[in-house]
Amino acid sequence: MEATKEFIVSARKYRPQTFDDVVGQMHITNTLRNAIKTQKIAHAFLFCGPRGVGKTTCARIMAKTLNCFNLTSSIEPCNKCASCEAFNTSHSFNIHELDAASNNSVDDIRALIEQVRIAPQLGKYSVFIIDEVHMLSAAAFNAFLKTLEEPPTHAIFILATTEKHKILPTILSRCQVFDFHRITVDDIANHLARISVKEGIDAEPDALHIIAQKADGALRDALSIFDRIVTFAGTKITYKDVIDNLNILDYDYYFKVTDLALAGDYKGLLLLFNDVLSNGFDGQHFLTGLGDHFRNLLVGQDEITLKLLEVGEQIRERYERQAKSCSPDFLMQGLKIINDNDLNYRSANNKRLLVEITLMQLAGLKKKVLN
């Protein structure tokens, strides 16, 4: 019987191995490369930012690059020397990772400090990566301060956190702080497109954009959603596959709502909203999406702001077309109506009626604007 090939989730399989592979954090990777190139390497770094944007990945690449014996001309690890091979097979003694969420006591930090004293056997630096460092207790932070300020010359600390505001000022003052950005929808969608090609998957661009939007700036989340969709759809991913699997309201609903509102057809709006509820969607979720839609139409009215639309090319063209049939006053007043009712949604006794009133107000809006 033929052995089954082991499945590796995309977030692990396509974890960046060099600075060039890192998505959407060029301001960080360029600075780290320049620091290595000029040998102006701080003894402590603090990587801050949302989950899934590459903090721990960049820390590992930094550790690998610092200890590479044959750096490339672009300041990347060679992946051939003994140090790089040890890193690639997870056998390197030069990198030490501590999860502060589960190792946050004074004793854990004291054990780490004992390790810091030991010089590396292969390579120049011992790199200590402390993930979720904000979870350390106050006593552990205090025990760590002296070592963080004056470590041995071979020791480098890279602290990572999603909650920078919880880090003590005394820790912040001893580190070079790097703020990681949320990754843009376009960057995530382009990365997913590259992975699709490598995996032999035919994916519609609009489908990948929806996955990217759902990930909310976290590449790891996007890759997890991508794996889920591939399991569902196989080697061909369509826009419909994604909205069905993720239970997302299709853009079509909102384009239809706008067309019906412009035509003053409140009966059609009520029937469409009934269809939305029948498909299991929440009224407030519908209102929030409608607000986003009106915002996108307002953005799509000018070439200068059109780039703010984080959607696929086909959806962008639909926004451009529909935006031309809407006046700015209609969209601005529509946004106010939607936002006001969205705020009142939680306290409303009859939530369905509140949304229906919103839609009827939108249906009468064009006539009101013209008057």
Helices and strands as residue ranges (DSSP letters): H 10-13, G 19-21, H 26-37, E 44-48, H 55-67, H 82-88, E 95-99, H 106-116, E 126-131, G 133-135, H 138-149, E 155-161, G 164-166, H 169-172, E 176-179, H 185-199, E 202-203, H 205-215, H 219-233, E 236-237, H 239-245, H 251-263, H 266-278, H 283-299, G 306-308, H 313-324, H 328-344, H 351-363, H 365-370
